Amino acid sequence: MDWVPIVFASFKVLALGIAMFFAIKWHYDQGEKGERRAVLRTGVTMAAIFVLALLAVGLIAFVLSRMLGLDLSFP
């Protein structure tokens, strides 16, 4: 049973890699059609939303761990 996580992780990496390749290729092809400014604006907006969501999740995790009394100090 030690091979199961290796196979599942390999499949996940392969599937996500293929999906990311085709997603990037599709968006690049859409940008070549002359909508370059709109695609760039959408990309920047999505990146900003992702960064804000990442910060929010980190802050919520930090506050929740403090409320539960977890020790977050470095040694």
Sequence and secondary structure as in RCSB ss.txt:
>XXXX:A:sequence
MDWVPIVFASFKVLALGIAMFFAIKWHYDQGEKGERRAVLRTGVTMAAIFVLALLAVGLIAFVLSRMLGLDLSFP
>XXXX:A:secstr
 THHHHHHHHHHHHHHHHHHHHHHHHHHHHHTTT HHHHHHHHHHHHHHHHHHHHHHHHHHHHHHHHTT      
